Amino acid sequence: MTKADIVAKISDKLGMEKGDVQATVETFMDEVKNSLEEGENVYLRGFGSFIVKKRAEKTGRNISKNTTIKIPAHNIPAFKPAKIFVEGVKTKVKVS
């Protein structure tokens, strides 16, 4: 499913203009992104949490030059689904 699919479904369900729904969806995504960039987690009850995870410094390998490199500590965005979300997927999606 793409952002356009999400906009179309919400527009159909609520009877709103697609342009208005698209602006709302994009604003929501911008707010989540901005919060994470400021180091603030976003908690949506019943859905999940968008969180900032810290990655420790580690040693990696540059295979082409056969050397070791240090990868500095850094933060990455992550999503942790709510328990009810996980249970819904477990029960409704067939294992393939």
C-alpha distances in whole Angstrom, upper triangle without the diagonal:
4,7,8,6,7,10,11,10,13,15,15,16,19,20,20,20,16,18,19,16,15,18,18,14,15,19,17,16,19,21,19,20,23,24,23,25,28,28,27,25,22,23,20,22,20,17,18,20,19,22,25,26,29,30,33,35,35,37,35,36,36,36,37,40,41,41,40,38,37,34,35,33,30,27,24,21,19,17,19,18,20,22,21,17,18,20,18,15,19,20,17,15,18,19,19
4,5,5,6,9,10,11,13,14,15,17,18,20,19,18,14,16,17,14,12,15,15,12,13,16,15,13,16,19,18,18,21,23,22,23,26,27,26,24,22,22,20,23,22,18,19,20,19,22,24,25,28,29,33,34,35,36,34,36,35,36,37,39,40,40,39,37,37,33,33,32,29,26,23,20,19,18,20,19,22,24,23,19,21,23,21,19,22,23,20,19,21,22,22
4,5,5,6,9,10,11,12,14,15,16,18,16,15,12,12,14,11,8,11,12,8,9,12,12,10,13,16,15,15,19,20,20,21,24,25,24,22,20,21,19,22,21,17,18,19,18,21,23,25,28,29,33,35,35,37,35,37,37,37,38,41,42,42,40,38,37,33,33,32,28,26,22,19,19,17,20,19,21,24,23,20,22,24,22,20,24,25,22,21,24,25,25
4,5,5,6,9,10,10,12,14,15,16,14,13,9,11,13,10,8,11,12,10,11,14,14,14,16,19,18,19,22,23,23,25,27,28,27,26,23,24,22,24,23,20,22,23,21,25,27,29,32,33,36,38,39,40,39,40,39,40,41,43,44,44,43,41,40,37,37,36,32,29,26,23,23,21,24,22,25,27,26,22,24,27,24,22,26,27,24,23,26,27,27
4,5,5,6,9,10,11,12,14,15,14,14,11,13,14,11,10,14,14,11,13,17,16,15,18,20,20,21,24,25,25,27,29,30,28,26,24,24,21,23,22,19,21,22,22,25,27,29,32,33,37,39,39,41,39,41,40,41,42,45,45,46,44,42,41,38,38,37,33,30,27,24,23,21,23,21,23,25,24,20,22,24,21,20,23,24,21,20,22,24,24
4,5,5,6,8,10,11,12,14,13,13,10,12,13,9,9,12,11,9,11,14,13,13,16,18,17,18,21,22,22,24,27,27,25,23,20,20,18,20,19,16,18,19,19,22,25,27,30,32,36,38,38,41,39,41,41,41,42,45,46,46,44,42,41,37,37,35,32,29,25,22,21,19,20,19,20,23,21,18,20,22,19,18,22,23,20,19,22,24,25
4,6,5,6,9,10,11,11,10,9,6,9,9,6,6,9,9,7,10,12,12,13,15,17,17,19,21,22,23,25,27,28,26,25,21,22,19,22,21,18,20,21,21,24,27,29,32,34,38,40,41,43,41,43,43,44,44,47,48,48,46,44,43,39,39,37,33,30,27,24,23,21,23,21,23,26,24,21,23,25,22,22,26,26,23,23,26,28,28
4,6,5,6,9,10,10,10,9,7,10,11,8,9,12,12,11,13,16,16,16,19,21,21,22,25,26,27,29,31,32,30,28,25,25,22,24,23,20,23,25,24,28,30,32,36,37,41,43,44,45,44,45,45,46,46,49,50,50,49,46,45,42,42,40,37,34,30,27,26,24,26,24,25,27,25,22,25,26,23,22,26,26,23,23,26,28,28
4,5,5,6,9,10,10,11,9,13,13,10,11,14,13,12,15,17,16,17,20,21,21,23,25,26,27,29,31,32,30,27,24,24,20,22,20,18,21,23,23,27,29,32,35,37,40,43,43,46,44,46,46,46,47,50,51,51,49,47,46,42,42,40,37,33,30,27,25,23,24,22,23,25,22,19,22,23,20,20,23,23,20,20,23,26,26
4,5,5,6,8,8,10,8,11,10,7,9,12,11,10,13,15,14,15,18,19,19,21,23,24,25,27,29,30,27,25,22,21,18,20,19,17,20,22,22,25,28,31,34,36,40,42,43,46,44,46,46,47,48,51,52,51,50,47,46,42,42,40,36,33,29,26,25,22,23,21,22,24,22,19,22,24,20,21,24,24,21,22,25,28,29
4,6,5,5,5,6,6,9,9,6,9,12,11,11,14,16,16,17,20,21,21,23,25,26,27,29,31,32,30,28,25,25,22,23,22,20,23,25,25,28,31,34,37,39,43,45,46,48,47,49,49,49,50,53,54,54,52,49,48,44,44,42,39,35,32,29,28,25,27,25,25,28,25,23,26,27,24,24,28,28,25,25,28,31,32
4,6,5,7,9,9,12,12,10,12,15,15,14,17,19,19,20,23,24,24,26,29,29,30,32,34,35,33,31,27,27,23,24,23,22,25,27,27,31,34,36,40,41,45,47,48,50,49,51,50,51,52,55,56,56,54,52,51,47,47,45,41,38,35,31,30,27,28,26,26,28,26,23,26,27,24,24,27,27,24,24,27,30,31
4,6,8,11,11,14,13,11,14,16,15,15,18,19,18,20,23,23,24,26,28,28,30,32,33,34,31,29,26,25,21,22,20,19,23,25,26,29,33,35,39,40,44,47,48,50,49,51,51,52,53,56,56,56,54,52,50,47,46,44,41,37,34,30,29,26,27,24,24,26,23,21,24,25,21,22,26,25,22,23,26,29,30
4,5,9,10,13,11,9,13,15,13,14,17,18,17,19,22,22,23,25,27,27,29,31,32,33,31,29,25,24,21,22,21,20,23,25,26,30,33,35,39,41,45,47,49,51,50,52,52,53,54,57,57,57,55,53,51,47,47,44,41,37,34,31,30,27,28,25,25,27,24,23,26,27,23,24,28,27,25,26,29,32,33
4,7,9,12,11,10,13,15,14,15,18,19,19,21,24,24,25,27,29,30,31,33,35,36,33,32,28,28,24,25,24,24,27,28,29,32,35,38,42,44,47,50,51,53,52,54,54,55,56,58,59,59,57,55,53,49,49,47,43,40,37,33,32,30,31,29,29,31,28,26,29,30,27,28,31,30,28,29,32,35,36
4,6,8,7,7,10,12,11,13,15,16,17,19,21,21,23,25,26,27,29,31,32,33,31,30,26,26,23,25,24,23,26,27,27,31,33,36,40,42,46,48,49,52,50,52,52,53,54,56,57,57,55,53,51,47,47,45,41,38,35,31,31,29,30,28,28,31,28,26,30,31,28,28,32,32,29,30,33,36,36
4,5,5,6,9,10,11,13,14,16,17,19,20,21,23,25,26,27,29,30,32,34,32,31,27,28,25,27,27,25,27,29,28,31,34,37,40,42,46,48,49,51,50,51,51,52,53,55,56,56,54,52,50,47,46,44,41,37,35,31,31,29,31,29,30,33,31,28,32,33,30,30,34,34,31,31,34,37,37
4,5,5,6,9,10,10,12,14,15,16,18,20,21,22,24,26,27,28,30,32,30,29,26,26,24,26,26,24,26,27,26,29,31,34,37,39,43,45,46,48,46,48,47,48,49,51,53,52,51,48,47,44,43,42,38,35,32,29,29,27,29,27,29,31,29,27,30,31,28,28,32,32,29,29,32,34,34
4,5,5,6,9,10,11,12,14,15,16,18,20,21,22,24,26,27,28,30,29,28,25,26,24,27,27,25,26,27,26,29,31,34,37,38,42,44,45,47,46,47,47,48,48,51,52,52,50,47,46,43,42,41,37,34,31,28,28,27,30,28,30,33,31,28,31,33,30,30,34,34,32,32,35,37,37
4,5,5,6,9,10,11,12,14,15,17,19,20,21,23,25,26,27,29,27,26,23,24,22,25,25,23,25,25,24,28,30,33,36,38,42,43,45,47,46,48,48,49,50,52,53,52,51,48,47,43,42,40,36,33,31,27,28,26,28,27,28,31,29,27,30,32,29,29,33,34,31,32,35,37,37
4,5,5,6,9,10,11,12,14,15,17,18,20,21,23,24,26,27,25,24,21,22,19,22,22,20,22,22,22,25,27,30,34,36,39,41,43,45,44,46,46,47,48,50,51,50,49,46,45,41,40,38,34,31,28,25,25,23,25,24,25,28,26,23,27,28,26,26,30,30,28,28,31,33,34
4,5,5,6,8,10,11,12,14,15,16,18,20,21,22,24,26,24,24,21,22,20,23,23,20,22,22,21,24,26,29,32,34,37,39,40,43,41,43,43,44,44,47,48,47,46,43,42,38,37,36,32,29,26,23,23,22,25,24,25,28,27,24,27,29,26,26,30,31,28,28,31,33,33
4,6,5,6,9,10,10,12,14,15,16,18,20,21,22,24,23,22,20,21,20,23,24,21,22,22,21,24,25,28,31,33,37,39,40,43,42,43,43,45,45,47,49,48,46,43,42,38,37,35,31,28,26,23,24,23,25,25,26,29,28,26,28,31,29,28,32,33,31,31,34,35,36
4,6,5,6,9,10,11,12,14,15,16,19,20,21,23,21,20,17,18,16,19,20,18,19,19,18,21,23,27,30,32,36,38,40,42,41,43,43,45,46,48,49,48,46,43,41,38,36,34,31,27,25,22,22,21,23,22,23,26,25,23,26,28,26,26,30,31,29,29,32,34,35
4,5,5,6,9,10,11,12,14,16,17,18,20,21,20,19,16,17,15,18,18,16,17,17,16,19,21,24,27,29,33,35,37,39,38,40,40,42,43,45,46,45,43,40,39,35,34,32,28,25,22,19,19,17,20,19,20,24,23,20,23,25,23,23,27,28,26,26,29,30,31
4,5,5,6,9,10,10,12,14,15,16,18,20,19,18,16,18,17,20,21,18,18,18,16,19,20,23,26,28,32,34,35,37,36,38,38,40,41,42,44,43,41,38,37,33,32,30,26,23,21,18,19,18,21,21,22,26,25,22,25,28,26,25,29,30,28,28,31,32,33
4,5,5,6,9,10,10,12,14,15,16,18,17,17,14,17,16,19,21,18,18,18,16,18,20,23,26,28,32,34,36,38,38,40,40,42,42,44,45,44,42,39,37,33,32,30,26,23,21,18,19,18,21,21,22,26,26,23,26,29,27,27,30,32,30,30,33,35,35
4,5,5,6,9,10,11,13,14,16,17,15,14,11,13,12,15,17,14,15,14,12,15,17,21,24,26,30,32,34,37,36,39,39,41,42,44,44,43,41,38,36,32,31,29,25,22,19,16,16,15,18,17,19,22,22,20,22,25,24,23,27,28,27,27,31,32,33
4,5,5,6,9,10,11,12,14,15,14,13,11,13,13,17,18,15,14,13,11,14,15,18,21,24,27,29,31,34,33,35,35,37,38,40,41,40,38,35,33,29,28,26,22,19,16,13,14,13,16,16,18,22,22,19,22,25,23,23,26,28,27,26,29,30,31
4,5,5,6,8,10,10,12,14,13,14,12,15,15,19,21,18,17,15,13,15,15,19,21,24,27,29,31,33,33,35,35,37,38,40,41,39,37,34,32,29,27,25,21,18,16,14,15,15,19,19,21,25,25,23,25,28,27,26,30,32,30,30,33,34,34
4,5,5,6,9,10,11,12,11,11,9,12,13,17,19,16,16,14,11,13,14,18,21,23,27,29,31,34,34,36,37,39,40,41,42,41,38,35,33,29,27,25,22,18,17,14,15,15,18,18,20,24,24,22,24,27,26,26,29,31,30,30,33,34,35
4,6,5,6,9,10,11,9,8,7,10,11,14,16,14,12,10,8,10,11,15,18,20,24,26,28,31,31,34,34,36,38,39,40,38,36,33,30,27,25,23,19,16,14,10,11,11,14,15,17,20,21,19,21,24,24,23,26,28,28,27,31,31,32
4,5,5,6,9,10,10,10,9,13,14,18,20,17,15,12,9,10,11,14,16,19,22,24,26,29,28,31,31,34,35,36,37,35,33,30,28,24,22,20,17,13,12,9,11,12,15,17,19,23,24,21,23,26,26,25,28,30,30,29,32,32,33
4,5,5,6,9,9,10,10,14,16,19,22,19,17,15,11,12,12,15,17,20,23,25,27,30,30,33,33,36,37,38,39,37,34,31,29,25,23,21,17,14,13,11,14,15,18,20,22,25,26,24,26,29,29,28,31,34,33,32,35,36,37
4,5,5,6,5,7,7,11,13,17,19,17,15,12,9,9,10,14,16,19,22,24,27,30,30,33,34,36,38,39,39,37,35,31,29,25,23,20,17,14,13,11,13,13,16,18,19,23,24,22,24,27,27,27,30,32,32,31,35,35,36
4,5,5,5,6,7,11,14,17,19,17,14,11,8,7,6,10,12,15,18,21,23,26,27,30,30,33,35,35,36,34,31,28,25,22,20,17,13,10,9,7,10,11,14,16,18,22,23,21,23,26,26,26,28,31,31,30,33,33,34
4,5,7,9,11,15,17,21,23,21,18,15,11,10,9,12,13,15,18,20,23,26,26,29,29,32,33,34,35,32,30,27,24,20,18,16,12,10,10,9,12,14,17,20,22,25,27,25,26,30,30,29,31,34,34,33,36,35,36
4,6,9,11,15,18,21,24,22,19,15,13,11,10,13,14,17,19,21,24,27,28,31,32,35,36,37,37,35,32,29,26,22,20,17,14,11,12,11,14,16,18,21,23,26,28,26,27,31,31,31,33,36,36,35,38,38,39
4,7,10,13,16,19,22,20,17,13,11,8,7,10,11,14,16,19,22,25,26,29,31,33,35,36,36,33,30,27,24,21,18,15,12,9,10,10,12,14,16,19,20,24,26,24,25,29,29,29,31,34,34,33,36,36,37
4,7,10,13,16,19,17,14,11,9,8,8,11,13,16,19,22,25,28,29,32,34,36,38,39,39,37,34,30,27,24,21,18,15,12,12,11,12,13,14,17,18,21,23,22,23,26,27,27,29,32,32,32,35,35,37
4,7,10,13,15,14,11,7,6,5,6,10,13,16,19,22,25,28,29,32,33,36,38,39,39,37,34,31,28,24,22,19,16,12,12,9,10,10,11,13,14,18,19,18,20,23,23,23,25,28,28,28,31,31,33
4,7,10,13,11,9,6,5,6,9,13,16,19,22,25,28,31,31,34,36,38,40,41,41,39,36,33,31,27,25,22,19,15,14,11,11,10,10,12,12,16,17,16,18,21,21,21,24,26,26,26,30,30,32
4,6,9,8,6,4,7,8,12,14,18,21,24,27,29,33,33,36,38,40,42,43,43,41,38,36,33,30,28,25,22,18,16,13,12,10,10,10,10,13,14,13,16,18,19,19,22,24,24,25,28,29,31
4,6,5,5,6,8,11,15,17,21,24,27,30,32,35,36,38,40,42,44,45,45,44,41,38,36,32,31,28,25,21,19,15,14,11,10,9,8,12,12,11,14,16,16,17,20,21,21,22,26,27,29
4,5,6,8,11,14,17,19,23,26,29,32,34,37,38,41,42,44,46,48,47,46,43,41,38,35,33,30,27,24,22,18,16,13,11,10,7,10,10,10,13,14,15,16,19,20,20,22,25,26,29
4,6,9,13,15,19,21,24,27,30,33,35,38,38,41,42,44,46,48,47,46,44,41,39,36,35,31,29,25,23,19,17,13,11,8,6,8,6,7,10,11,11,13,15,16,17,18,22,23,26
4,7,10,13,17,18,22,24,28,31,32,35,35,38,39,41,43,45,44,43,41,39,36,33,32,29,26,23,20,16,14,10,9,6,5,8,8,6,9,11,11,12,15,16,16,17,20,22,24
4,7,10,13,15,18,21,24,27,29,32,32,35,36,38,40,42,41,40,37,35,33,29,28,25,23,19,17,13,11,7,6,4,4,8,9,8,9,12,13,13,15,18,18,18,22,22,25
4,6,10,12,15,18,21,25,26,30,30,33,34,36,38,40,39,38,35,33,30,27,25,22,19,16,14,10,8,6,5,6,7,11,13,11,12,16,16,16,18,21,21,21,25,25,27
4,7,10,13,16,19,22,24,27,27,30,32,34,36,37,37,35,33,30,28,24,23,20,17,13,11,7,6,5,6,9,11,14,16,14,15,18,19,18,21,23,23,23,26,26,28
4,6,10,13,16,19,21,25,25,28,30,32,34,35,35,33,30,28,25,21,20,17,14,10,8,6,5,6,7,11,13,16,18,16,17,20,21,21,22,25,26,25,28,28,29
4,7,10,13,16,18,22,22,26,27,30,32,32,32,30,27,24,22,18,16,13,10,6,6,5,6,9,10,14,16,19,22,20,20,24,25,24,25,29,29,28,31,30,31
4,6,10,13,15,19,19,23,25,27,30,30,30,28,24,22,19,16,14,11,8,5,5,6,7,10,11,15,17,19,22,21,20,24,25,24,25,28,29,28,30,29,30
4,6,10,12,16,17,21,23,25,28,28,28,25,22,19,16,13,11,7,6,4,6,9,10,13,14,18,20,23,26,24,23,27,29,27,28,32,32,31,33,32,33
4,7,9,12,13,17,19,22,24,25,24,22,18,16,13,10,9,5,5,6,7,11,11,15,16,20,22,24,27,26,25,28,30,28,29,32,33,31,33,31,32
4,6,10,12,16,19,21,24,24,23,20,16,14,11,9,7,5,7,9,11,14,15,19,19,23,25,27,30,29,28,31,33,31,31,35,36,34,36,34,35
4,7,10,13,16,19,21,21,20,17,13,11,7,6,5,4,8,11,13,17,18,21,23,26,29,31,34,32,31,34,36,34,34,38,39,37,38,36,37
4,7,10,13,16,19,18,17,14,10,9,6,5,7,7,10,13,15,18,19,23,24,27,30,31,35,33,31,34,36,34,34,38,39,37,38,35,35
4,7,10,13,16,15,13,10,7,6,5,6,9,11,13,16,18,21,22,25,27,30,33,34,38,36,34,37,39,36,36,40,41,38,39,36,36
4,7,9,12,12,11,9,6,5,6,7,10,12,14,17,18,21,22,25,27,30,33,35,37,35,33,37,38,35,35,39,40,37,37,35,34
4,6,9,9,7,6,4,6,8,10,13,16,18,20,21,24,25,28,30,33,36,37,40,38,36,39,40,37,37,41,41,38,39,36,35
4,6,6,6,5,6,7,10,11,15,18,19,22,22,25,26,29,31,34,38,39,42,39,37,41,42,39,39,43,43,40,40,37,36
4,6,5,7,9,10,14,14,18,21,22,24,24,27,28,31,33,36,39,40,43,40,38,41,42,39,39,43,43,39,39,36,35
4,6,8,11,12,16,16,20,23,24,27,26,29,30,33,35,38,42,43,45,43,41,44,45,41,42,45,45,42,42,39,37
4,5,9,10,14,16,19,23,24,27,27,30,32,35,37,40,43,45,47,45,43,46,47,44,44,48,48,45,45,42,40
4,7,10,13,15,19,22,24,27,27,30,31,34,36,39,43,44,47,44,42,45,46,43,43,47,47,44,44,41,39
4,7,10,13,16,19,21,25,25,29,30,33,35,38,42,43,46,43,41,45,46,43,43,47,47,44,44,41,41
4,7,10,13,16,18,22,23,26,27,31,32,36,39,40,43,41,39,42,44,41,41,45,45,42,43,40,39
4,6,9,13,15,18,20,23,25,28,30,34,37,39,41,39,37,41,42,40,40,44,44,41,42,40,39
4,6,9,12,16,17,21,23,26,28,32,35,36,39,37,36,39,41,38,39,43,43,41,42,39,39
4,7,9,12,14,17,19,23,25,28,31,33,36,34,32,36,37,35,36,39,40,37,39,36,36
4,6,10,12,16,18,22,24,28,31,33,36,34,33,36,38,35,36,40,40,38,40,38,38
4,7,10,14,16,19,21,25,27,30,33,31,30,33,35,33,34,38,38,36,38,36,37
4,7,10,13,17,19,22,25,28,30,28,28,31,33,31,32,36,36,34,36,35,35
4,7,10,13,15,19,22,24,27,25,25,28,30,28,29,33,33,32,34,32,33
4,6,10,13,16,19,22,25,22,22,26,26,25,26,30,30,28,30,29,30
4,7,10,13,16,19,22,19,19,23,24,22,24,27,27,26,28,27,28
4,7,10,13,16,18,16,16,19,20,18,20,24,24,22,25,24,25
4,6,10,13,15,12,12,16,16,15,17,20,20,19,22,22,23
4,7,9,12,10,10,13,14,14,15,18,19,18,21,21,23
4,7,8,6,6,10,11,10,12,15,16,15,19,19,21
4,6,5,6,9,10,11,12,15,16,16,20,20,23
4,5,5,6,9,10,10,12,14,15,18,19,22
4,5,5,6,9,10,11,12,14,17,18,22
4,6,5,6,9,10,11,12,15,17,19
4,5,5,6,9,10,11,13,14,17
4,5,5,6,8,10,13,14,17
4,5,5,6,8,11,13,17
4,6,5,6,9,10,13
4,6,6,8,9,12
4,6,8,10,13
4,6,10,12
4,6,9
4,6
4
